[in-house]
Amino acid sequence: QKEVEQDPGPLSVPEGAIVSLNCTYSNSAFQYFMWYRQYSRKGPELLMYTYSSGNKEDGRFTAQVDKSSKYISLFIRDSQPSDSATYLCAMSLGGFYGNNRLAFGKGNQVVVIP
Amino acid sequence: GAGVSQSPSNKVTEKGKDVELRCDPISGHTALYWYRQRLGQGLEFLIYFQGNSAPDKSGLPSDRFSAERTGESVSTLTIQRTQQEDSAVYLCASSLSGDLRNEQFFGPGTRLTVL
């Protein structure tokens, strides 16, 4: 079983729709949960960051973490064509020092159609 | 300020050749990571450097892979006797040591194609 599962299917939505993405994970020691956005031929950039369970909202983006279910979600409201990208979930054990390698899902390619 | 830079951006090589990939982290970032992104796969951790400590090589897929870092600056990832399955985008990321949030800043990657 992979540490992080993310159904990699592409997602096409009309402009203005809500985009819903999710990941599951197996390692209950993960404490920090992130969503990265990756445009074509670019490196990933951090979009949202959440510590432990709960919700976090930033503009049109909402990240949710449910540690009891080992399930995280990202919602994009009022989606725009500029949101078209690959979205990667990632998580880490955290801590001030030591190897904080990120464990990534496979990513979802999102296309927002004008 | 400047972000993480990587070179070359693209590399095409023949099977069996050695390749060297370079990463320049953000100045002041003591932690440096290499990841590999194969087509249709998530990013896979390869190796981690922290200051002058011994690197964590636990993610390297075979002994054909090695990496070095000069102090807290440039890192090079070397792949010897390349195989077709090594074709991937190799990404480097750096972060501040002691950053609990551990935000990793990624470079644009090197796209390696092994013919």
Contacts between the chains, C-beta under 8 A, distances in Angstrom:
chain1	res1	chain2	res2	distance
A	4	B	42	6.9
A	6	B	42	7.2
A	8	B	40	6.7
A	32	B	101	6.9
A	32	B	102	6.6
A	36	B	106	8.0
A	41	B	108	7.2
A	41	B	111	8.0
A	42	B	108	5.7
A	42	B	109	7.9
A	43	B	4	7.2
A	43	B	91	5.7
A	43	B	93	7.7
A	43	B	106	3.3
A	43	B	107	5.2
A	43	B	108	5.0
A	43	B	109	5.6
A	44	B	43	7.4
A	44	B	91	7.5
A	44	B	106	5.0
A	45	B	106	7.0
A	46	B	103	5.6
A	46	B	104	7.6
A	46	B	105	8.0
A	49	B	101	6.2
A	49	B	103	7.1
A	51	B	101	7.8
A	88	B	42	6.8
A	88	B	43	7.1
A	90	B	43	7.8
A	92	B	102	5.9
A	94	B	100	6.3
A	94	B	101	8.0
A	94	B	102	6.5
A	95	B	100	7.1
A	96	B	98	5.1
A	96	B	99	7.8
A	96	B	100	5.6
A	97	B	50	7.4
A	97	B	97	6.5
A	97	B	98	6.6
A	98	B	50	7.7
A	99	B	48	4.5
A	99	B	50	7.6
A	99	B	56	4.7
A	100	B	31	7.4
A	100	B	95	7.4
A	100	B	102	4.1
A	100	B	104	7.9
A	101	B	33	6.4
A	101	B	45	4.2
A	101	B	48	6.0
A	101	B	56	7.8
A	101	B	59	7.2
A	102	B	33	7.7
A	102	B	35	7.8
A	102	B	43	7.2
A	102	B	45	7.1
A	102	B	104	6.3
A	103	B	45	7.5
A	104	B	35	7.8
A	104	B	42	3.9
A	104	B	43	4.2
A	104	B	44	7.8
A	105	B	42	5.3
A	106	B	40	6.9
A	106	B	41	6.1
A	106	B	42	4.4
A	107	B	42	6.4
